[in-house]
């Protein structure tokens, strides 16, 4: 289980680093565009690039947020349950999330394939959509693995 723990943490950390780099690039691009726009020379396609990067930021950041438990918890409800009840509730919520992310990831693979086959690109600078869709789909499926890992930890009594 320690090896799996290290792999999960490294992959989530690497994805989070990509999300952080994307946020930084979005910020620099936006500020640069604003400054150049004031001088009458805006950067073409800034809105498109920032929009696509936002997909990367959200998707690539999700595994680390889940690992850090940075999402909303209903502690007031869980605190009222027995230890066994908490175990079942935590399992059910993660199972529901696993199913949801599997559904989203699977559908995004189909969407990405259609984007690629159809040659879908952004309007101004012709950036293809399919790499972003594939990236988000992969992150969704990695999130499924994270939920399965957490379910295993819950039943091994290793869940905090």
N, C-alpha and C positions, 0 to 999 in steps of 0.2 A: 504494500500500500504506500510505502514511502517513495518508491520510484514513481508511481502514478502521481503522487502529490507533487513531486518535483517537476514532472512533465507538465502537469496542469498549471502550476505556478509560472513556469518558464514561458509556455505558450501564451497564457493570459497576459503576462508581463510584456512579451514581445508585441502582441496585438495592441496593448495599451500604449506602448511606445509609439507605434504607428499612428494611433488615434491622437496622441499628444503632438506628434510632428505635423499631422494634418491640421490641427487647431492652430498651431503656431504659423503654419504657412497661410491659413485662412486669414489670420490676424494681419500678418505682414502684407499680404496681397490687398486686403481691404484698406489698410492705412495708406499703402502706396497709391492705390487707385484714388482715394480721397484727395491726397496731396496733388497728384497729377491732374485730377479733375478740376481742382481749383486753378490750375495753370492752363486749363483748356485741352489737356491731352490725356483723357481717361484710358485705362487699360481695357481693351476689347475683351469681352467674355468673362469679366470678373464675376458677374452674377452666376454664370454657368459653372465656373470652376468652384466657387464657394458652395454652391448647391450640391454638387457632386461630392465634394470633400466632406460635407456635413453627413452624408450617408456613411462615409468611411469612419468619421468620428463616432457616430452613434453605434454602428455595428461593431467596430473593433474595440470599443470601450466596454461593451456589455459584459464579456466574460470576466474582466477584472472587477467590475462593479459587483457582479454576482459573487465572486470569490471573496471580496472584501465585505460582503453583505451591506452594500451601500444603498440598497433599495428599501422600500417601505415595508416594515413588519407590523403585524397586528399583535404586538406583545401583550396587550391587555386581554386579548382573547386566549392566547396561548398560556398565559400565566394562570388561568383559571382551570386548565386541564391537568390531568394526571400526567406523569412521565410517559406512560403508554399512549395517552391521548395526544400529547405533543408529538410523539414519534409518528403516529398515524397521520396527524394533521400536516406535519412537515413533509411526510412522504407524499401525501395526496396533492399538496400544492406544487411540489417539485415535479410530480408526474404530470399534472395538468400543464405546467410550463413546458415540460419536455415535449408533450404532444403538440402544444401550440407552436413552439419553435421548430419542431420537425415539419409541421404543416407549412409554416412560413418559409423555411429553408428549401423544402421541396418545390414549392411554388415559385420561389425566386430562381431556382435553377431552370425551370421551364421558361420563365420570363426572360432570363438572361440568354437562353438559347434562341428565343424568338427575336430578341434585340439583335443578336449577332447575325442570325439568318436574314433579318430584314434590313440590316445595315443602319439601325437606329443611332442617330448622332444628335448632339446638341445643335441648336439652331445657328448660333453665331460662329463658334470656332470649331465646329464639327468634331467634338470629343465623343467617342463611342460610349454608349451607356452600359454595354454588356460586362466590361471588367468590374465595374462598381457593383452591378447586380450579382455577379459571381462571388465577389468578395463578401458581400453582405450575406449571401446564401451560405457560404462556408462558415462564416462567423455564427450564423444561426445553428448550423449543425454542430459546431464546436460547443456551443452553449448547451445543446442536447447532451453531449458527452459530459459536460460539467454537471448538469442536473442528475444524470445517472450516477456519476461519481459521488455527488452529495447524498443521494438516496442510499448508496452503499455505506457511506459514513454514518448515516443516521442509524441504520440497522446494525452497524458494528459498535454502536454506542460511542462513536468517535466524533459526534456532532456537537458543537458548542451551542 
